[in-house]
């Protein structure tokens, strides 16, 4: 049977959306005639990104609870009821064989309705600290795919499968040569390159740090490939020079990673999974502003294994140059970090998640 139907829900951030798209792509490869529908939250980025990837999406009128009393919080019960009703209509219409949730508010109503009707559901949790929606759904789903050890503190142990997080296919084996990658970005050969990643929107504190340290990097013989984010390009493009290349966004990530001798990055789940695969010495500067501080927890999981360097935003002024100098001046440390972070890579995550979905399909067909 090939004419399965799948509903996928994940959104709010790229960290929830792109794994869902990767899973859909692999399922589509296996079942070309299958029907796919994404369900997201109205007015969030999935409503734009999912159609760009070639899939249909419907939006629910749902948002998360705010930490303080606001009008949005007062509206939450109404939005939740509205979303449950619409989710019910979607499930009745599509009659999915499996429903997949990758986190974000919209997946809550959808998986609650689907699981209540006996439809097999699978969760994919990207972070080392589980998100609130996935924690609420843990008892209703059949399988939970995770990227870190120790997730049984959030989820039932018998439902957990460690698969890792889906990553972009072009990163599984970086085939581009270093010279080709350096030429592509107009960088010099024979000079150490620092790649700076603050996410697609950019990271205010990382951008401020890099701008402040450009003279230090130059004096240290370092050239910089800097993704500052589309919200910051107007501020930082003036720093473009022979040894500093500033971009709003880097579309050719395989080439960007190939140029790098060192990487500074946020610690979102997707970035961490990619960087384990890439295997370069990495300094994580997690955002302290994300829900439940999960970026810091992601970075701590790697730092505890001594596979990467963690510097908190509040410690950048006092610690950055000291920690970077120690890394720059020790080739042994660079090689050690490169090898150790790669041991955490799970390059077959998408395949393994879809294998678990196939098991649910088989269970469903036996009913």
C-alpha positions as CSV (number, residue, x, y, z in Angstrom):
1,X,0.0,0.0,0.0
2,X,1.3,3.4,-1.0
3,X,-1.7,5.7,-0.7
4,X,-1.1,6.5,2.9
5,X,-2.0,9.9,4.4
6,X,0.1,11.7,6.9
7,X,-0.4,14.9,9.0
8,X,2.7,16.6,10.3
9,X,2.6,19.5,12.8
10,X,5.5,21.5,14.1
11,X,6.2,25.2,14.1
12,X,6.9,28.5,15.7
13,X,10.6,28.2,15.0
14,X,12.8,26.7,12.3
15,X,13.9,24.1,14.9
16,X,10.4,22.6,14.8
17,X,9.6,23.2,11.1
18,X,12.6,21.9,9.3
19,X,12.7,18.5,11.0
20,X,9.0,18.1,10.0
21,X,9.8,18.9,6.4
22,X,12.8,16.5,6.4
23,X,10.6,13.7,7.7
24,X,7.9,14.5,5.1
25,X,10.5,14.4,2.3
26,X,11.8,11.0,3.4
27,X,8.2,9.6,3.7
28,X,7.5,11.0,0.2
29,X,10.5,9.3,-1.2
30,X,9.3,6.0,0.3
31,X,5.6,6.5,-0.6
32,X,5.4,8.8,-3.7
33,X,1.6,8.5,-3.8
34,X,1.0,9.4,-0.1
35,X,-1.0,12.5,0.9
36,X,0.7,15.0,3.2
37,X,-0.8,17.9,5.1
38,X,1.0,20.2,7.6
39,X,-0.9,21.9,10.4
40,X,0.7,25.0,12.0
41,X,-0.2,28.1,14.0
42,X,-1.7,31.0,12.0
43,X,0.7,33.9,11.4
44,X,3.8,31.9,12.4
45,X,6.7,31.2,10.1
46,X,5.6,27.7,9.1
47,X,2.7,29.2,7.1
48,X,5.4,30.6,4.7
49,X,8.2,27.9,5.0
50,X,6.1,24.8,4.5
51,X,4.5,25.9,1.1
52,X,8.0,26.9,0.0
53,X,9.0,23.3,0.6
54,X,6.1,22.2,-1.6
55,X,3.5,21.0,1.0
56,X,0.0,22.1,1.9
57,X,-0.5,23.7,5.3
58,X,-3.6,24.7,7.4
59,X,-3.3,27.1,10.3
60,X,-4.8,26.8,13.8
61,X,-5.7,29.8,15.9
62,X,-3.3,28.9,18.7
63,X,-0.6,30.6,20.7
64,X,1.4,29.7,23.8
65,X,0.7,31.0,27.3
66,X,2.6,34.2,28.3
67,X,4.6,34.2,31.5
68,X,2.6,37.2,32.9
69,X,-1.1,38.0,32.8
70,X,-1.9,39.5,29.4
71,X,-4.9,39.7,27.1
72,X,-3.4,36.9,25.1
73,X,-3.5,34.6,28.1
74,X,-7.2,35.5,28.6
75,X,-7.8,34.5,25.0
76,X,-6.0,31.2,25.4
77,X,-9.0,29.0,26.4
78,X,-11.0,30.3,23.4
79,X,-8.1,29.7,21.0
80,X,-7.6,26.2,22.4
81,X,-11.2,25.2,22.0
82,X,-11.2,26.7,18.4
83,X,-8.0,24.8,17.6
84,X,-9.4,21.5,19.0
85,X,-12.6,21.9,16.9
86,X,-10.6,22.7,13.7
87,X,-8.1,19.9,14.4
88,X,-11.0,17.5,14.7
89,X,-12.4,18.6,11.3
90,X,-9.0,18.2,9.7
91,X,-8.5,14.7,11.1
92,X,-12.0,13.7,10.0
93,X,-11.3,14.9,6.5
94,X,-7.8,13.6,5.9
95,X,-8.2,10.3,7.9
96,X,-4.4,10.1,8.5
97,X,-2.7,6.8,9.0
98,X,0.0,8.4,11.3
99,X,0.3,11.9,12.8
100,X,3.7,13.3,13.5
101,X,4.5,16.2,15.9
102,X,7.8,18.0,16.0
103,X,6.9,20.5,18.7
104,X,5.3,23.9,18.8
105,X,1.8,24.9,20.0
106,X,-0.2,23.7,17.0
107,X,0.9,20.1,17.4
108,X,-0.8,20.0,20.8
109,X,-4.5,20.2,19.7
110,X,-3.8,18.1,16.6
111,X,-2.1,15.2,18.4
112,X,-4.6,15.3,21.2
113,X,-7.5,14.9,18.8
114,X,-5.7,12.2,16.6
115,X,-4.6,10.1,19.6
116,X,-8.0,10.3,21.1
117,X,-9.4,8.7,18.0
118,X,-6.9,5.8,18.1
119,X,-4.7,7.2,15.3
120,X,-1.0,6.2,15.9
121,X,1.1,9.4,16.8
122,X,4.8,10.0,16.9
123,X,6.6,12.8,18.6
124,X,10.1,14.1,17.6
125,X,11.8,16.1,20.4
126,X,14.9,18.0,19.2
127,X,16.2,19.4,22.5
128,X,17.9,18.0,25.6
129,X,15.2,19.6,27.7
130,X,11.7,18.6,26.4
131,X,9.3,21.3,25.2
132,X,6.0,21.9,27.1
133,X,3.8,20.7,24.2
134,X,5.7,17.4,23.9
135,X,5.7,16.8,27.6
136,X,1.9,17.3,27.7
137,X,1.5,14.8,24.9
138,X,3.8,12.1,26.2
139,X,1.1,9.7,27.4
140,X,-1.0,10.0,24.3
141,X,1.5,9.1,21.6
142,X,2.9,5.7,20.6
143,X,6.6,6.6,20.0
144,X,8.9,9.5,20.9
145,X,12.1,10.0,18.9
146,X,14.8,12.0,20.8
147,X,18.3,13.3,20.1
148,X,19.8,13.1,23.6
149,X,20.4,10.5,26.3
150,X,18.6,10.8,29.6
151,X,15.2,11.8,28.1
152,X,13.4,9.3,30.3
153,X,13.2,12.1,32.9
154,X,10.6,13.7,30.6
155,X,9.0,10.7,28.7
156,X,8.0,7.1,29.3
157,X,11.2,5.0,28.8
158,X,9.4,2.3,26.7
159,X,8.3,4.9,24.1
160,X,11.7,6.5,23.6
161,X,13.9,5.8,20.6
162,X,17.2,7.7,20.2
163,X,17.4,8.8,16.6
164,X,18.9,12.2,16.6
165,X,17.6,15.2,14.7
166,X,17.0,15.4,11.0
167,X,19.7,17.5,9.2
168,X,20.0,18.8,5.7
169,X,21.0,16.0,3.3
170,X,23.9,18.0,1.8
171,X,25.7,18.1,5.2
172,X,25.8,14.3,5.7
173,X,28.9,14.2,3.6
174,X,30.6,17.5,2.8
175,X,31.8,16.9,-0.7
176,X,32.9,20.4,-1.7
177,X,36.6,21.1,-1.5
178,X,38.0,23.7,0.9
179,X,39.6,25.8,-1.9
180,X,36.3,25.8,-3.8
181,X,34.4,26.9,-0.7
182,X,36.9,29.7,0.1
183,X,36.7,30.9,-3.5
184,X,32.9,30.9,-3.3
185,X,32.9,33.4,-0.4
186,X,35.9,35.4,-1.6
187,X,38.1,34.3,1.3
188,X,41.8,33.8,1.2
189,X,43.5,30.4,1.2
190,X,46.0,29.5,3.8
191,X,44.4,31.7,6.5
192,X,42.3,30.3,9.4
193,X,38.6,31.0,9.0
194,X,36.1,31.7,11.8
195,X,32.4,31.0,10.8
196,X,29.9,32.9,12.9
197,X,26.3,31.7,13.0
198,X,23.5,33.4,14.9
199,X,20.6,31.8,13.2
200,X,18.5,33.1,10.3
201,X,17.2,36.1,12.2
202,X,20.6,36.8,13.8
203,X,21.8,37.1,17.4
204,X,22.2,40.5,18.8
205,X,24.8,39.7,21.4
206,X,26.9,37.5,19.1
207,X,26.9,40.2,16.4
208,X,28.0,42.8,19.0
209,X,30.8,40.5,20.2
210,X,32.1,39.9,16.6
211,X,32.0,43.6,15.7
212,X,33.9,44.4,18.9
213,X,36.5,41.6,18.2
214,X,37.2,42.2,14.5
215,X,40.6,43.9,15.3
216,X,41.5,41.1,17.6
217,X,40.6,38.5,15.0
218,X,42.7,40.4,12.4
219,X,45.7,40.6,14.7
220,X,45.3,36.9,15.4
221,X,45.5,36.1,11.7
222,X,41.8,35.1,11.4
223,X,39.4,35.8,8.6
224,X,35.7,35.9,9.4
225,X,32.6,34.5,7.5
226,X,29.8,36.1,9.4
227,X,26.0,35.4,9.1
228,X,24.6,38.3,11.0
229,X,20.9,37.7,10.2
230,X,18.5,39.6,8.0
231,X,17.5,42.0,10.8
232,X,21.1,43.1,11.3
233,X,22.6,43.3,7.8
234,X,21.9,47.1,7.6
235,X,24.0,47.6,10.7
236,X,26.9,45.2,10.0
237,X,27.5,45.1,6.3
238,X,29.8,48.1,6.6
239,X,32.4,45.7,8.1
240,X,32.8,43.9,4.8
241,X,36.4,43.8,3.9
242,X,39.1,41.6,2.5
243,X,39.2,39.4,5.6
244,X,35.6,39.9,6.9
245,X,32.6,38.7,4.8
246,X,29.2,39.7,6.2
247,X,26.0,38.0,5.0
248,X,22.4,38.3,6.1
249,X,22.0,34.6,5.5
250,X,24.2,31.8,4.2
251,X,22.2,29.6,1.8
252,X,25.1,27.4,0.8
253,X,25.8,25.9,4.3
254,X,27.8,23.0,3.0
255,X,30.3,25.5,1.6
256,X,30.2,27.7,4.7
257,X,30.9,24.8,7.0
258,X,33.8,23.6,4.7
259,X,35.5,27.0,5.0
260,X,35.5,26.9,8.8
261,X,38.4,26.1,11.1
262,X,36.4,27.4,14.1
263,X,32.7,28.0,14.5
264,X,30.8,30.3,16.9
265,X,27.1,29.4,17.0
266,X,23.9,29.5,19.0
267,X,22.8,26.2,20.4
268,X,19.4,25.5,18.9
269,X,18.8,21.8,18.4
270,X,19.1,21.9,14.6
271,X,22.4,23.8,14.8
272,X,23.8,21.4,17.4
273,X,22.9,18.4,15.3
274,X,24.5,19.9,12.2
275,X,27.7,20.9,14.0
276,X,28.1,17.4,15.4
277,X,28.0,16.1,11.9
278,X,30.4,18.8,10.5
279,X,33.0,18.1,13.2
280,X,34.7,21.5,13.6
281,X,35.9,23.1,16.9
282,X,32.8,24.9,18.1
283,X,32.1,27.7,20.7
284,X,28.4,27.7,21.6
285,X,27.0,30.9,22.9
286,X,23.4,29.9,23.7
287,X,20.5,32.4,23.7
288,X,19.3,32.9,27.3
289,X,15.9,34.1,26.0
290,X,14.4,30.9,24.5
291,X,11.7,28.9,26.3
292,X,13.0,27.0,29.4
293,X,16.5,28.1,28.5
294,X,16.8,25.0,26.3
295,X,19.7,26.3,24.2
296,X,21.9,26.5,27.4
297,X,20.9,22.9,28.3
298,X,21.7,21.7,24.7
299,X,25.1,23.3,24.9
300,X,25.7,22.0,28.4
301,X,25.0,18.5,27.2
302,X,27.9,18.8,24.8
303,X,30.2,20.7,27.2
304,X,29.8,18.0,29.8
305,X,31.0,15.5,27.3
306,X,34.0,17.8,26.6
307,X,33.1,18.0,22.9
308,X,32.6,21.7,22.6
309,X,33.2,25.0,24.4
310,X,30.3,26.8,26.1
311,X,30.4,30.5,26.9
312,X,27.3,32.1,28.3
313,X,26.4,35.6,27.1
314,X,27.0,37.1,30.6
315,X,30.6,35.7,30.5
316,X,31.6,36.9,27.1
317,X,33.4,40.1,28.2
318,X,35.5,38.3,30.7
319,X,36.1,34.9,29.0
320,X,35.9,35.1,25.3
321,X,39.4,36.1,24.3
322,X,41.0,33.8,26.9
323,X,39.0,30.8,25.7
324,X,39.5,31.6,22.0
325,X,43.2,32.1,22.5
326,X,43.6,28.7,24.2
327,X,41.8,27.1,21.3
328,X,43.6,29.0,18.6
329,X,47.1,28.3,20.1
330,X,46.6,24.5,20.5
331,X,46.3,22.4,17.3
332,X,46.0,19.4,19.6
333,X,42.9,20.9,21.2
334,X,41.4,21.8,17.8
335,X,41.9,18.2,16.6
336,X,40.5,16.8,19.8
337,X,37.3,18.8,19.7
338,X,36.8,18.0,16.0
339,X,37.0,14.3,16.7
340,X,35.0,14.3,19.9
341,X,32.0,16.4,18.6
342,X,31.8,14.1,15.6
343,X,31.3,11.0,17.9
344,X,27.9,12.5,18.8
345,X,26.7,12.8,15.2
346,X,23.6,10.8,14.2
347,X,23.6,11.2,10.4
348,X,20.7,8.8,9.8
349,X,18.2,10.5,12.0
350,X,15.6,11.1,9.3
351,X,15.8,7.6,8.0
352,X,15.5,6.1,11.6
353,X,12.5,8.3,12.4
354,X,10.7,7.2,9.3
355,X,11.5,3.6,10.1
356,X,9.6,4.1,13.4
357,X,6.7,5.7,11.5
358,X,6.7,2.6,9.2
359,X,6.4,0.4,12.3
360,X,3.3,2.4,13.3
361,X,1.8,2.0,9.8
362,X,2.2,-1.8,10.1
363,X,0.7,-1.7,13.6
364,X,-2.3,0.2,12.2
365,X,-2.7,-2.1,9.2
366,X,-3.1,-5.1,11.6
367,X,-6.0,-3.6,13.4
